[in-house]
Amino acid sequence: MTAITTVLPYIQIILSILLCLSILLQQSGAGLGGAMGGGDGNTTFHTRRGFEKLLFRSTILFAVLFVISAILAVIL
């Protein structure tokens, strides 16, 4: 039990860095006009393929693992 409590903060740091990197590497589809309420006319959706799909799924995985580790830290 004490081994988990000593290693858990390091696991959370690594997961948070990986989560931030995976979020920052994702391509943003909205420009400045979309942020201010305007549209650029490009409202089509596209299918994620290849590296983009892998990055999307890994972001979800890192987020779920980070939430689980945070809940585990509160419980312990």
PyMOL commands that place a pseudoatom at each C-alpha (Angstrom):
pseudoatom trace, name=CA, resn=MET, resi=1, chain=A, elem=C, hetatm=0, pos=[0.000, 0.000, 0.000]
pseudoatom trace, name=CA, resn=THR, resi=2, chain=A, elem=C, hetatm=0, pos=[2.816, 2.423, 0.786]
pseudoatom trace, name=CA, resn=ALA, resi=3, chain=A, elem=C, hetatm=0, pos=[4.494, 1.657, -2.538]
pseudoatom trace, name=CA, resn=ILE, resi=4, chain=A, elem=C, hetatm=0, pos=[1.390, 2.820, -4.405]
pseudoatom trace, name=CA, resn=THR, resi=5, chain=A, elem=C, hetatm=0, pos=[1.144, 6.040, -2.413]
pseudoatom trace, name=CA, resn=THR, resi=6, chain=A, elem=C, hetatm=0, pos=[4.803, 6.875, -3.065]
pseudoatom trace, name=CA, resn=VAL, resi=7, chain=A, elem=C, hetatm=0, pos=[4.664, 6.123, -6.803]
pseudoatom trace, name=CA, resn=LEU, resi=8, chain=A, elem=C, hetatm=0, pos=[1.215, 7.591, -7.521]
pseudoatom trace, name=CA, resn=PRO, resi=9, chain=A, elem=C, hetatm=0, pos=[2.295, 11.276, -7.659]
pseudoatom trace, name=CA, resn=TYR, resi=10, chain=A, elem=C, hetatm=0, pos=[4.961, 10.440, -10.239]
pseudoatom trace, name=CA, resn=ILE, resi=11, chain=A, elem=C, hetatm=0, pos=[2.420, 8.510, -12.296]
pseudoatom trace, name=CA, resn=GLN, resi=12, chain=A, elem=C, hetatm=0, pos=[0.080, 11.526, -12.182]
pseudoatom trace, name=CA, resn=ILE, resi=13, chain=A, elem=C, hetatm=0, pos=[2.867, 13.862, -13.323]
pseudoatom trace, name=CA, resn=ILE, resi=14, chain=A, elem=C, hetatm=0, pos=[3.731, 11.607, -16.262]
pseudoatom trace, name=CA, resn=LEU, resi=15, chain=A, elem=C, hetatm=0, pos=[0.063, 11.206, -17.211]
pseudoatom trace, name=CA, resn=SER, resi=16, chain=A, elem=C, hetatm=0, pos=[-0.552, 14.956, -17.027]
pseudoatom trace, name=CA, resn=ILE, resi=17, chain=A, elem=C, hetatm=0, pos=[2.429, 15.687, -19.282]
pseudoatom trace, name=CA, resn=LEU, resi=18, chain=A, elem=C, hetatm=0, pos=[1.301, 13.052, -21.792]
pseudoatom trace, name=CA, resn=LEU, resi=19, chain=A, elem=C, hetatm=0, pos=[-2.260, 14.390, -21.695]
pseudoatom trace, name=CA, resn=CYS, resi=20, chain=A, elem=C, hetatm=0, pos=[-1.120, 17.975, -22.299]
pseudoatom trace, name=CA, resn=LEU, resi=21, chain=A, elem=C, hetatm=0, pos=[1.120, 16.931, -25.178]
pseudoatom trace, name=CA, resn=SER, resi=22, chain=A, elem=C, hetatm=0, pos=[-1.576, 14.850, -26.832]
pseudoatom trace, name=CA, resn=ILE, resi=23, chain=A, elem=C, hetatm=0, pos=[-4.043, 17.749, -26.570]
pseudoatom trace, name=CA, resn=LEU, resi=24, chain=A, elem=C, hetatm=0, pos=[-1.562, 20.250, -27.971]
pseudoatom trace, name=CA, resn=LEU, resi=25, chain=A, elem=C, hetatm=0, pos=[-0.616, 17.991, -30.896]
pseudoatom trace, name=CA, resn=GLN, resi=26, chain=A, elem=C, hetatm=0, pos=[-4.195, 17.690, -32.107]
pseudoatom trace, name=CA, resn=GLN, resi=27, chain=A, elem=C, hetatm=0, pos=[-5.158, 19.762, -35.116]
pseudoatom trace, name=CA, resn=SER, resi=28, chain=A, elem=C, hetatm=0, pos=[-7.541, 22.576, -34.376]
pseudoatom trace, name=CA, resn=GLY, resi=29, chain=A, elem=C, hetatm=0, pos=[-10.359, 22.951, -36.868]
pseudoatom trace, name=CA, resn=ALA, resi=30, chain=A, elem=C, hetatm=0, pos=[-11.563, 26.348, -35.660]
pseudoatom trace, name=CA, resn=GLY, resi=31, chain=A, elem=C, hetatm=0, pos=[-9.852, 29.563, -36.613]
pseudoatom trace, name=CA, resn=LEU, resi=32, chain=A, elem=C, hetatm=0, pos=[-10.087, 32.932, -34.926]
pseudoatom trace, name=CA, resn=GLY, resi=33, chain=A, elem=C, hetatm=0, pos=[-13.361, 33.656, -36.684]
pseudoatom trace, name=CA, resn=GLY, resi=34, chain=A, elem=C, hetatm=0, pos=[-14.932, 30.563, -35.160]
pseudoatom trace, name=CA, resn=ALA, resi=35, chain=A, elem=C, hetatm=0, pos=[-13.774, 31.603, -31.707]
pseudoatom trace, name=CA, resn=MET, resi=36, chain=A, elem=C, hetatm=0, pos=[-15.419, 35.021, -32.038]
pseudoatom trace, name=CA, resn=GLY, resi=37, chain=A, elem=C, hetatm=0, pos=[-18.763, 33.642, -33.157]
pseudoatom trace, name=CA, resn=GLY, resi=38, chain=A, elem=C, hetatm=0, pos=[-18.270, 34.015, -36.880]
pseudoatom trace, name=CA, resn=GLY, resi=39, chain=A, elem=C, hetatm=0, pos=[-18.064, 31.174, -39.313]
pseudoatom trace, name=CA, resn=ASP, resi=40, chain=A, elem=C, hetatm=0, pos=[-15.689, 30.590, -42.166]
pseudoatom trace, name=CA, resn=GLY, resi=41, chain=A, elem=C, hetatm=0, pos=[-18.176, 28.535, -44.157]
pseudoatom trace, name=CA, resn=ASN, resi=42, chain=A, elem=C, hetatm=0, pos=[-16.298, 25.289, -43.616]
pseudoatom trace, name=CA, resn=THR, resi=43, chain=A, elem=C, hetatm=0, pos=[-18.709, 23.329, -41.428]
pseudoatom trace, name=CA, resn=THR, resi=44, chain=A, elem=C, hetatm=0, pos=[-18.038, 19.875, -42.847]
pseudoatom trace, name=CA, resn=PHE, resi=45, chain=A, elem=C, hetatm=0, pos=[-16.900, 17.040, -40.646]
pseudoatom trace, name=CA, resn=HIS, resi=46, chain=A, elem=C, hetatm=0, pos=[-14.107, 14.672, -41.528]
pseudoatom trace, name=CA, resn=THR, resi=47, chain=A, elem=C, hetatm=0, pos=[-13.172, 11.157, -40.511]
pseudoatom trace, name=CA, resn=ARG, resi=48, chain=A, elem=C, hetatm=0, pos=[-10.072, 10.739, -38.396]
pseudoatom trace, name=CA, resn=ARG, resi=49, chain=A, elem=C, hetatm=0, pos=[-7.518, 8.454, -40.000]
pseudoatom trace, name=CA, resn=GLY, resi=50, chain=A, elem=C, hetatm=0, pos=[-4.028, 7.280, -39.239]
pseudoatom trace, name=CA, resn=PHE, resi=51, chain=A, elem=C, hetatm=0, pos=[-2.028, 9.274, -36.722]
pseudoatom trace, name=CA, resn=GLU, resi=52, chain=A, elem=C, hetatm=0, pos=[-4.916, 11.645, -36.014]
pseudoatom trace, name=CA, resn=LYS, resi=53, chain=A, elem=C, hetatm=0, pos=[-7.108, 8.719, -34.935]
pseudoatom trace, name=CA, resn=LEU, resi=54, chain=A, elem=C, hetatm=0, pos=[-4.315, 7.291, -32.783]
pseudoatom trace, name=CA, resn=LEU, resi=55, chain=A, elem=C, hetatm=0, pos=[-3.735, 10.671, -31.164]
pseudoatom trace, name=CA, resn=PHE, resi=56, chain=A, elem=C, hetatm=0, pos=[-7.459, 11.126, -30.496]
pseudoatom trace, name=CA, resn=ARG, resi=57, chain=A, elem=C, hetatm=0, pos=[-7.802, 7.725, -28.852]
pseudoatom trace, name=CA, resn=SER, resi=58, chain=A, elem=C, hetatm=0, pos=[-4.611, 8.128, -26.826]
pseudoatom trace, name=CA, resn=THR, resi=59, chain=A, elem=C, hetatm=0, pos=[-5.883, 11.490, -25.533]
pseudoatom trace, name=CA, resn=ILE, resi=60, chain=A, elem=C, hetatm=0, pos=[-9.043, 9.790, -24.295]
pseudoatom trace, name=CA, resn=LEU, resi=61, chain=A, elem=C, hetatm=0, pos=[-6.990, 6.991, -22.726]
pseudoatom trace, name=CA, resn=PHE, resi=62, chain=A, elem=C, hetatm=0, pos=[-4.644, 9.431, -20.950]
pseudoatom trace, name=CA, resn=ALA, resi=63, chain=A, elem=C, hetatm=0, pos=[-7.618, 11.425, -19.648]
pseudoatom trace, name=CA, resn=VAL, resi=64, chain=A, elem=C, hetatm=0, pos=[-9.347, 8.324, -18.279]
pseudoatom trace, name=CA, resn=LEU, resi=65, chain=A, elem=C, hetatm=0, pos=[-6.141, 7.066, -16.653]
pseudoatom trace, name=CA, resn=PHE, resi=66, chain=A, elem=C, hetatm=0, pos=[-5.499, 10.486, -15.120]
pseudoatom trace, name=CA, resn=VAL, resi=67, chain=A, elem=C, hetatm=0, pos=[-9.014, 10.650, -13.642]
pseudoatom trace, name=CA, resn=ILE, resi=68, chain=A, elem=C, hetatm=0, pos=[-8.659, 7.129, -12.249]
pseudoatom trace, name=CA, resn=SER, resi=69, chain=A, elem=C, hetatm=0, pos=[-5.308, 8.002, -10.679]
pseudoatom trace, name=CA, resn=ALA, resi=70, chain=A, elem=C, hetatm=0, pos=[-6.761, 11.187, -9.173]
pseudoatom trace, name=CA, resn=ILE, resi=71, chain=A, elem=C, hetatm=0, pos=[-9.679, 9.263, -7.656]
pseudoatom trace, name=CA, resn=LEU, resi=72, chain=A, elem=C, hetatm=0, pos=[-7.251, 6.645, -6.374]
pseudoatom trace, name=CA, resn=ALA, resi=73, chain=A, elem=C, hetatm=0, pos=[-5.114, 9.377, -4.776]
pseudoatom trace, name=CA, resn=VAL, resi=74, chain=A, elem=C, hetatm=0, pos=[-8.163, 10.765, -2.953]
pseudoatom trace, name=CA, resn=ILE, resi=75, chain=A, elem=C, hetatm=0, pos=[-9.214, 7.336, -1.706]
pseudoatom trace, name=CA, resn=LEU, resi=76, chain=A, elem=C, hetatm=0, pos=[-5.730, 6.421, -0.477]
for i in range(1, 76): cmd.bond("trace and resi %d" % i, "trace and resi %d" % (i + 1))
show_as sticks, trace
zoom trace
